Amino acid sequence: MKRTLINNLKEDVVAKISGWAINIRNTKHMIFVILKDSSGKIQVSIDKKSQEKLCEELEGVIANSIITFTGKMVKSEYVKDGGKEFLPSSLEVLSKSDALPLDETANIDTRLDYRWIDLRSEKNNLMLHVQAALVEGMRKFLISEDFTEIHTPKLIGAASESGSDVFEVKYFDRKAYLAQSPQFYKQMAIASGLERVFEIAPAFRAENSNTNRHATEFTSFDLEFAYIDSYEDVMDLEEDLLIAGLNNVKALYGDKIKEYFNVDIIIPKKPFPRIKLQDLYQELKRRYNYQIPDFDVGDMNAEAEKLTSKYAMEVYNSEFIFVTDFAKTKRAFYHMRENDMPLGFDLIWKGTEITTGAQREHRYDILKKQAEEKGLGKDVEFYLEFFKYGCPPHGGFAIGVDRLTMLLLELSSLKEEMFLFRGPSRLTP
């Protein structure tokens, strides 16, 4: 007999169900097992007098064991949770559990040590389903817009972008590096004639950062597309992308997110507000008496990002706001410039930067000059080759999927949200 998911059970129809015994209660006359699978949970009721054999098979079995029951689902006015119970005729213990090494009060480090157990809770399971729905909504949108999903190398022969903050690995008789991003390769795809590409894949940053929003390995959602007229086109596309992702999450899990996380999914309206960095500095000073520190001038920092979101809500009633006109010293060499100003942006959501995007410099001579200006030589020689034989104007951005999910659910740290967190002090499990 094939297994039936709990939510698909039909009244008085013989079925086989399997799942976690999340609770086993042994009373004078009955044994009650709360069985849970990916679709839901149900009370399994075993009569001690008439089902002695089943009771014997459950001796020594504790909660979190995996059990299969065969029997019938019936309606019951005595069952508070769902008004249904399962009356088994046979059972099989598939996997016995030991006593769990943690409970709901465990600290985050203990929870991460036993992450596979920590993730069994309905709340944490929901968190991963939400992330999948967010990515699914964004992926479907891009495919509908004629984007092609690509898969770029994560082992690379030269340190990407800045040449720092990379993990070095031994690659046979030479050195290799783990890719910080697919930036160079997605631009190579544009030079290959694909025109519209995206990738959802791991990225690696060798930053000794111990903040709530940094990880040494994370999932990056990258895209690049050609024949744009302005970086405004890139911002327009990101608005549509995020709206598509959030709509999918709200449709599938909006009610459950409210129940478990007490968060309302707000679908933003286009266009998102946009402000130049120098104008933003003035607003932050005037409204909140905040002066950007000298070493951050031309850029943002965590405090400025929080205040920027406060400003966006007060002035525009928007959770999102684009900030443009950053200093060239604070932006990558491949950002196109106009009057020496990078044609790019950051997108701030709920007090945190979620995207750096830009129109890219596609003209070989200018790009080579800007790379030399940043002190980049041999590390980017292979990249510059992409532009010697014709490349259309293009732009793009990247979104950290884990950071996006953390902010969506208003969690305190990436450690809470990521399936398995990797940071400077954590490499297991």
N, C-alpha and C positions, 0 to 999 in steps of 0.2 A: 504494500500500500504506500502511495506517495504521501509525503508530508503535506499537511495543510497549515497555512498561516493562521494564527489565532483570529485575526480580524475577518478571515474568510470562512469561518465555521458556520455551518447551517444547522438549525435546530433538529435534533433527533436523527442526524445523519452520522453514521460511523466514520470516524476520521482519526488520523494520527497526527499528533502535535509534538513538537520538540522545542526545548529552549532552556533558559536559565531558571532554576528554582530560586527565585529571589527571596522567598520566605517559606519556611516549613514550620507549621504550628501543630503540635501534637496535643490533642485534648483527650478527655476521658473516653469518648466514644468515636471520635473522628480524627483523621489527619488531614489538614488543609495545606495544600501547596499552591503558592502563587507562582505561576509559570509565565515567563516573559519571552517573547521573540521580537524580531525586528518590527512587527506590525502592531503589537499590543500585548496585553496580559490578560490572564483569566485565572479564576480560582478552580483548582482541581480538588474534588471532595472524595475522600476515601473512607468508607465505613469499616471500622475495626472489627465488628462482629461478623459481617458477611464477606469481608475481603482480607482475611488474615494473611493470605499469601502475598498480597501487594504490600501490606504493612511490614512483613518480614523483609521484603526486598528493599524497603526504605530504611531499615535499621542501620544506624551509623552514617546515614547520608545527611549532610548539612546543607544549608543555604549556599548558593552559587555553584552547586553541582548541575550538570547537564542531564536532563531526563527526557525520555520519550514516553508519551502516554497514548494508548489507543482506547477509544470510547466514543461517547456522544456528548455534545453540548446541549444543555437544557436551560430553559428560562427558570429563574428562581427569585421569588420576592424576598428571600432571606439574604441574598447576596447584595451588599451595598454597592460594590464597585462594578457597575455595568449590568446588574440584574441577571447575570448568566453564570453558570458553573459547568464544569466538565466532569462527567462521571466516567471514570476509567474502567476498562475491563482487563487491561494489562499495562505493564510498564517495563522500561529498560533504562537502567542508569548508564548513560554513555560515558560520563566522566565525573568522578568524585572530586569535590573541592576540599582543600584544607581550610582551616580558619584563616580569614583574610588578615594580612599584615597591616591594614590601615582602615580607618573609618572616616566619616564625613568631617571630623574635626582635624584631620591630618594637615600638616603644613604643606606648602607648595613643593618643597624639595622631596618630601616623602611621597607625595602624590606623583611626582615625575619619576621617582625610582620605580614605582609600580603603575606606570601610566596605563597599561592595558587594563588594569582593574579600575583605575580612576575613571576611565572613559566609559565604563559600563552604565553609569548613571544616566537617567533619561535626559537630564539637562545637558550633560557633556556629549551624549550621542546626538542630540538635537543640534548642538553647536557645529558638528562636522557635517550634518545634513544641510545646514544653512549655508556653510561655505561651499558645498557642492552645488547648491541651487544658485548661489551668486555667480559662480564660475560658469555654470550651464547657461544662465541667462545672458551673460556677456558673450560667451562663445557663439550661441545661436544668433545673436544680433550681428556679430561680425561676419559670420558665414552668409547671413541674409544680405550683407552689404558687399559680397563678392571678395571677402578676405580669404586667404589661403593659410591654413595652419602649417607651420614649419617646425622642424626640430633641429636645433643647432648644437654644435659640440660643447661639452662642458670641460673637456681637457683641451687646453690651448697651448701653443708654443711660445707665446709672448704675453707678458702681463698686459691685461686690457686697460683701456681708458687712461687712468692716471699713472699706472705702473706701480702703484702701492696698494697696500691692503689686500693682497692676494695670497692664497694658500699655494705654496710650492710643493710639488710632488715629484718623486723620482720616476722618470719615464724611460725605462730601459737604460740607455747610456747617456741620457741627457735630462735636463730639467723640463718640467711642464708646470702648468698652473691651472687651478680651478677657476672657471669663468666668473667674473663679477656680474656680468650681464651678457645678453646676446646682442648688445647694441651694434657692434661692428658687423656681425653676421646678418642681422636683419636688414642693415643697409646694403650689404652684399646682395641680399635677395632682391632689393629694389634695383640694384645695378644689373641683376640677372633678368629683369623684365617681368617679375611677378606682380609689381605695382602695389599690391595690398597684402600684407602678411601679419601674422600674429603667432605668438608662442606662449605657452603656459608651462613653466619648467623651473627647476631649482636654480638658485643663484647663490654665490658664495662671497662673503666679505670677511676678511681677516682683520676685523676691527675689534679691539679689546674693549668693547662697549658693554656696560652692564646697566642698560636702561630698560624701561618697560616696553620699548618699541623696536629694539634692535635684536637681531639674531645673526649668527655666523652662517647659517643656511636657511633660506626661506624660498617661498614660491613666488615667482615674478610673472606678472601678466604683461607681456610686451607686445606692442604693435607699431607698425610703420606703414605709411602709405604715400603714394607718389602723386605728382601733378597737383600739388596744393598751390594756392595763391598767397597764403599767409599762415602764420602760426595760429591765427584765429580759426582756421579750418580744423586745426588739431584740437583746439578747445571745444569747438562745436561737436566734433565726433566723440570726445570723451564725455560730454554731457549726455549724449544719446546712449553711450555704452553703459554708464552708471545707472541711468534711468531704467534701462532694460534689465540689468542685473537685480536692482532693488525691486522692480515690479515682479520678477520671478520669485524672489524670496518672499515677498509679501503675500503673493497668491498661494504659495505652498505652505508657508510656515508662520505667517503673520500672527495668527491667534496664539500659537504655541510660544512664539518669542515673547509675546506680551505676558503669557502665563509664567514662563520660567525665568525670563530676564527682566520683566517689567519695562520693556522697550517698545515704543511704537515705531514702526517702519514708516518714515516720511519720504514720500516720493517727491524729489525736487522738481521745480518748474524751470523751464528754459526761458531766457538765458541765465546762467549763474552770474552773479555780480562779479565785476572785474575792476581791479584797482592797480595803479602803478605803485611800485615800492616806495618811492619818495613821498607820494601822496599818503600812502599808508603810514609811514613814519610820522607825518604831521598829525594824522588822525589819532594815532596811538598816544602821541604826546599831549594833544589837546584834550582828549576824552579821558585818558587813564593815567596821565602824567608819566608815561613810560618812554624812556630814552633808550634807543638801541645802543648797546655797548660799542665802543670804537672798533673792536676786533670783529664785530659782526656787521659793520656798515657795508651795505651793498648786498646783504643777504638777510635771512631770517634766523631766529633761534627758537627754542621751545616756548619761551615765555611770550615772544612776539606772536607765535602761531596761536597760542591760547587766546590772546587778546584780539587777534584778527578774527577769530570765530565769534567772539563776543560782539565785536563791531558788526560783523555780517548779520548776526541775528537782530541786533538793535536797529540797524539802519535798513536792512533789506529783508528781514525775516527769512533768512536763508542759512541752512546748515553748511552750504558750500560757498567758497569764494576763490576766484583766481587772482593771483598776484603776478604782475609782469614787471619787466624792466629791471632785472637784476644786473649787478656789476659783472663785467666780463671776467674779472679775476675770480669770481665765485661760480662760474659756469664752465662746462666742458668746452674744449677747443673746437668741437664739431658743431656747435650752435652757430647758425647764421647770425650775422650782425648787421645792423643798420645804424649809421652814425655812431659806430663803436658800441652799440647797445645790443646785447643778445636778444634774439627774437624768440623768447621762450617764456615759460610760466611755471609756477608752482600752484597746485590745487590744495587748498586747506579744507579739511572736513573734521568737525567736532574737535577743533583745537590742535589738529595734527596734520602735517604735510603728508599727502598720500601719493602725489605725483610730481615729478619734474618732467616737463615736456618742452618741445621746441620744433621750430623749423630748422632743418639741418643745412649745413653748408655743403652744396653739391659740386661747387666749382673747384677743380683740382688745385690750381695755383693759390687761391685764397685759403683753402683748407690746409695746404702744406705750410703756408706762412703762419697760420694760427697754431698749428701743431708745434712749429719751431719756437713760437713765442712762449709756449707753455713748457719748453725744454724737453719736448718729446721727439725722439729721433728714431732709432731702429725699432723701438717697440711698436710703432704705428706704420712702419714702411709697408707692410703687407696690406694694411687697411687703406692707405692712400692709393694703392694700385686700383682699388675698386672704381675710382673716379677719373682715371686717366683715359678711359675709353667710352666716355659718355654716360651720364647718370641723370635722371630727371629730378627736378625739385621735389623734395619730400620732407616729411616730418613724422613725429611719433612721440611716444611716451611709454612709461612703465608704471604699473601699480603693484605694490606688494599685497598679494592676496591675503596673507596672514594679518597684516596690519589693518587691512580693510575690514576683515571679519571681526577683529578685536574691537574696532571702533563701532561697527554696526551693532554689536551686542553689548557695547559699553562695558567691556571687561577691563581689568586693571593692568593686564600684562599679556604679552605674546605667550608667556609660559602657560597661561590659562587656556589659550585658544589653539595653539599649534598641536597637531597630532603628536609629534615628537619634537620637543624644543632642542635646538642646538645653540649653545652660547659659549663664551670663553671658558666656563668651568663645567660644562656638561657635554659629554660625548656618548653617554649611554642613557637609557637602554637603546 
